[in-house]
Amino acid sequence: MAAPKPFLVRLVSSSVAIANRAGVVIRDVLKKGELGIVNKSEDGSAESYDPQTEADRLAQKCIIGSLLKQYPGLKVVGEEEDVEVNDLSQDLLVTNQDSTVLQHECPDKYKNIKPEDVVIWVDPLDGTREFTEGLYNHSTVLIGVSCAGRPVAGIIHEPFYGYRKGAKISECATLGRTIWGIPGMGAFGFQCKTPPEGRRIITTTRSHSNKLVVEAIEAMKPDGILKVGGSGHKVMLVVEGEADGYIFASAGCKRWDTCAGEAILETLGGKLTDVFGNQVTYDFEAESYVNKAGVVASLKNHDLYISMIPDSVKEGLKAKS
């Protein structure tokens, strides 16, 4: 009888299967046409609009409930409300694993990771605002795994990959794909494309811009700017060669927005840091999960992007943190 795979590989195998199911849940909500949108911003104002939908709520129940069912006692941080496993309907619970993940060998440095060593960071529907506005391709499901404060695995599911604008969701039976990676093992589910030398296309926020964000982008002297929703979607634009850098010089992104993407980038030799070039620490005990010093992500030339962030932007972020 073959020895069981190391915990991290089993966890990622489960997470891939769970992310796939969460994608089905999200598409089902859209098919029904009842999004159940609420504004979860603290003051409820239009200026700080932060939508949550039934898709967010059900996908989080599916992801966290399934993870805790398979691995009781895991430390899981999700964007939405807490999940009570015993209250979940069976159609939201995933008990299987993805067999393709189990075919891979775990890197030696991760073979002894135990359940109590990791924190799972979940954004059940990254890019919710765009989802409500019909920009479905901006939406992703994010499951990141950290150990000792650093990403060790990432899963990005795109529920609407393959969707053509104007098509009926009910007729798109083959939508969706899941990308996953473990540094030292590889990244799977997509084709990484190295951007051409000398080009500088920047992707940034579509709906959360401000003076510092604009100043940082202009300082890049970009050949083009892709304003899109969702941190996961921006990372995918970078790793698939559509963009060269992801720049967001503002607080706003949370740890659950960046953990999965950072793991994928690191697997490919890229980086995700704050605007000062500092690593993001994924600490379960942190007082705040906000990335207060912004986000810079790239496959290459990362130090160049950091050096091009104006001092005025860096000082502005320091003053706000």
N, C-alpha and C positions, 0 to 999 in steps of 0.2 A: 504494500500500500504506500502510495506516494506521501511524503511529508507535506503537511499543510503549508500553504504559501505564507510568507511573512505578513503581519497584520496590515501594514500600509498597502500592500498590493490587494489584499482582500477588501480593505476599506474603499480603495479607489474603484475596484470592480463593482462593489455595491453601489457606490455613488454614481457611476456611469449608468447603471440600470435605473437608479432612482431618478436621475436627471432626465433620462428618456421618458419616463412615466410622467414627470412634472410637465414636460413639453406637451404631452397628450392632454393633460388636465387643462393647461392654458388654452390650447386650441379648442377644446370642448366648450370652455366658457365663452370664447369668441363666437363659436358656431351658434350657441344659444341666444346670443345677442343681448344678454343682460349682464353688463359689466359690474354693476353695483359699486359705482365710483364714490369714494368719500375723500375729503380733503383732510389729511392727517397732520397738516402743519399746526404748530403750537397755537397760532393766533387765528387760524382759519381764514386768513385773508387771501385775496387773489394774488397779491404780490409774492407771498411765500407758498404758493400753491404746490402741494406735494401729494399727488393722487395715489390712492390705493384702490385696487379693484378686487373683485371676487377671485380673479385669476391669481393675484398675489397671495391672497389668504389661503386658497386651496393648495396652491403649489408649495407654500411653506409647510402646510400640514403634511402634505405628501412627503416632502424631503426630510424634514426633521423627525416626523413620526416614524418614517421607515428606517432612518439611521438609528434612532433610539431603540426601535424594535429589534434590529439586528445587533446593535452594540450598546446595550444598556449602560448608562453611566457616562457616555461620551459628553464632553463639554462642547456644546453647540451654541453659536451666536447667530441669530437670524434677524433680518431687518424688521420683520413684522412681529405680531404678538406671539407670546409663548404658546407652545403646543402641548396638549395633554394627550399622550399616546393612547390611553384607555378610552378616550372619547372619539377616536377616529373610525370612520367607516372603512370596511375592508377594501373597497375599491381604491382607496388612497394609499394603502400600505403595499410596499414592494418588499418581497422576501428573497428574491433571486439576485444573482450576480451576473456581470457581463463576462462571458467565457473568454473573450479575446484578451481582456486585461490579464486574466490569470495565466495566459501563455507566456508572459514576460517575466524575466528574472529581476528581482529587486536589487538595486544597488547596495553594495555591502554596507555603506554608511547608514542605511535606513533599515537594515534587517532586524535590528533589535528594538525598534520603536514599538511601544506598547500603547494600548488605548488611553491610558491615563496621561500619556505624554503629549497628546495632540489636542488642538482646538479646531473645530470645524466652523467656517465662516460662510454663511448662506445668504445670498440675495435671490429670492425665489423668482423674481421678475425684474431684472435690471432694465431700465428704460421704460418704466410704466407710463410716463407722460406720453411718450411717442406711441406706445401701444394703444392708448386711448384716442390718439389722433390718427390712427390708421397707418402709422409708419412701423409696421410689424417687424421688418427686417432689423430694426434697431434693438430689438428685445433679446435678452439672453437670460439663461438660468445659470447662476454662479455658485459653485461649491469649491471653496478653498480649504486646504488642510495646512495648518502650521504646527511646528514643533520647535520648542525653545525660542519662540518668537519669530521664526522665519518660515516662509512657505516651503512645503515639501511635496505638494501635489496640487494640481488644479484641474477642475472640470468646468468647461464652458459649453452649455447646450444652447443651440440656436433653434427655437421652436418653429421659426418660419423660414428657415433656410430653403431656398428653392421657390419661394413665393414670388409671383409676378403681380405687380400692382394692378388692381382691378379684377383679379381672379377671385372666384368664390372659395372661401376657406374650405367649405364642405366638399369641394371637388379636388382638393389638393391632398391626396392620400399619402404622398411620399415626402411630405414636408419634414424638415428637421434634420439636424446632425449634431453629434457630440464630439467635442475636442477634449482631449485629456493629456496630461503630461506629468512626469515625475523627473526632476533634475537628475541627470546621471543615467536615466533609462531612455528618455525620448519623449517626443510629443506626437500624438496620433490623431487621425480623423480629419486631416486637412493637409494641404500642400503649402509648406512654408516658401515664401518668395522673398529673396533678398532684394531690397530696393536698389535701383540704379545709382551709380556714383554721381555725386554732384546735384542730385535732385533733392528738393526740400519741400515736401507736402506735409502740412501739419493738420492733425485732427484735434478738434476741441469741442467744447460744449455747444449745444444748440440752444439751450434754454436757461442756462445759469451764468451768463456772461456778466462781466463788470469791468471797471476801469483797469484793474490789475491784469485781468485775463487778456484784454485787448492789447495792453501795453506789451505783455510778454509775447504774444503772437506776432505783433508787428516787429518786435526786435529780432525775430527769427528770419526776417526777410524771406517769407515763404514763396514758393512758386505756385502754391495753391493752398486753400484752406477748406477742410471738410468739417462742417458743423453738423454733428450727429448726436443722438442720444445714447446713453448707456456706456458705462466704463468698459464692460465686456466687449461691446461692439467696437469701441475705439481700439482696444487691444487687438481684436481680430483684423481690423484694417491695417494695423502695423505689421502683424506677423504674416499677412497674406500680400504684403507689398503695395497696398493701395495708399498707404500713408507712411511717412518716414519717421514721424514723431507724434506723440500724444502729449499735448501741453495743456495743463489746467492749473493756472496760478491763482488758486483760491481754495479756501476751506470749503468743504461740501461733501466730497467723496468720503465714504466710510471704509473701514477695514474689510467689510464683506463685499465692497465694490472692487477691491484691488487684489485680494489674496490669490484668487484663482488665476487672474491674468498675470500676476507677477510670477507665479510658478511656471506658467507656460512660457513666458518671456525668458526666464532664467534657463529653462530647459534648452532653449534655442540660442543661448549666448547673449540674450538681451538683458535689459535692466528696467526696473521701475523704482523710482526714488521720489523724494519730495524735490522742490525747486532748488534746494541747497545741495542736492546730491546725496542726502542722508537716506539710509535704508529705512523702510517702514517696519516698525516692530509690531507684531501681532500678539499682543498681550491680553489674555483673558481677563486679568485683574485691572486693566487700565481704567482710569476714571472716565475717559472719553474714547470712543472708537472713531472719532473724526480725524481724517488726514488734514490737520490744520495748516500744513505748509504746502498744500497742493500736490500735484502729480506730474511727473515727467517720465515718459516711457518710450523706449526705442529698441530696435534690434542692434544698431551700431551708432557710433558717433555720440554716445550718450554724454560724455564729458563736454563735448562741444556745445550741445544744447544747454547744459547746465551753465556753462560759461557765458552764454548769450542771454540768459535771463538778466534783465537790468537790475542793478543794485536797488533802484527805487521800488521795484516790485518786491524784492526780497525784504526790504525794510518795511514795506506796507504789510506784508504777511506777518512779519514779526510783531508789528504793532497791534494786529488783530488777534494774535494767538494768546 
